[in-house]
Amino acid sequence: MKSALIVGCEGQDGRLLTDLLRGKGYRTLGLGRASVRAGGLDWTRPIDITRPGEVEAVVTALRPDEIYHLAAIHHSSEEEHALDLAAFRRMYEVNFFSLLNFLDAVRAGSPGSRLFFAASSHVFGTPENDVQDEETPLRPESIYAMTKTDGLHACRLYRERHGLFASTGILYNHESALRDEKFLSMKIVRAALRIKTGKQRDLVLGRLDARIDWGFAGDTVDAMQRILEAPQSGEFVVATGASHTVGEFARVVFETLGLDWRRHVSEDPALLTRATPVRIGDPRRLRETTGWSPATPFEELIRTLLRSSGGAAPAR
């Protein structure tokens, strides 16, 4: 029976990954901000992942087969974030230095553990080409993207210098009803549901023509687990390879609920606090290495989001 340590178990990906692994018979230990969620592993003490000694203690005690580093502080494109030193430092502590703590704990006390790091398409910044793969230059344009880029480099360093199995998934937009409403997908879904029931009249979005590579988070966590089963570690783009506009997403959501989206949806580019470059991922390396491909088409993703949110999204 395999064992897995899930760092950042309280978020969307952590919860879905925990369910996936337990369904496969794994023993799991989830670490949250101040919580521990044990499923067959003997550990009850909360861990501060920014403290190297505490990380080393749990890794050395459990020596898990797999470690998933999903913990991160991030934000949406419609949130204003001041570039202050405190925010910079905190994001680096959680997103990057905690990863270093796990990498070094594996090196020192559990070299057989395989580690997955969740990076982001934001590492590419504003790319020259609409479609990106693992060879696309890294051009981070935000603190969050910088932390994810540095994490990718750290995994690469520990692979090359210490022989660790440390893989990075470059994750594109992946959605589920577990998303907070600050994320665009659930902002649209939950607003449409409120409009359907008369609790809201209109929805204003930043840019209706913005193109996004949207996938289902359940497919993404499946990719994470497959990446750690691969023969060799490395970097992998996790994406659908297709894009849809924000307007198309809104149209399908409203039409599924029997509403005319044009009567309720408008745009205001001033809502966006940063640019929205086109990022479409090429998952070819992941597919060729693991056999993974997204199992949830775009319209089925939207129906899933609506059903999970209590909406009348009929199965087709």
Buried (B, 14 or more C-beta within 10 A) or exposed (E): EBBBBBBBBBBBBBBBBBEBBBEEEBBBBBBBEEEBBEBEBEBEEEBBBBEBEBBBBBBEBBBBBBBBBBBBBBBBBBEEBEEEEEBBEBBBBBBBBBBBBBBBBBBEBBEEBBBBBBBBBBBBBEBEEEBBBBEBEBBBBBBBBBBBBBBBBBBBBBBEEBEBBBBBBBBBBBBBBBBEEEBBBBBBBBBBBEBBEEEBEEBEBBBBEBBBBBBBBBBBBBBBBBBBEBEEBBBBBBBBBBBBBBBBBBBBBBBBBEBEBEEBBEBEEEEBEBEBBBBBBBBEBBBEBBEBEBEBEBBBBBBBBBBEBEBEBEEE
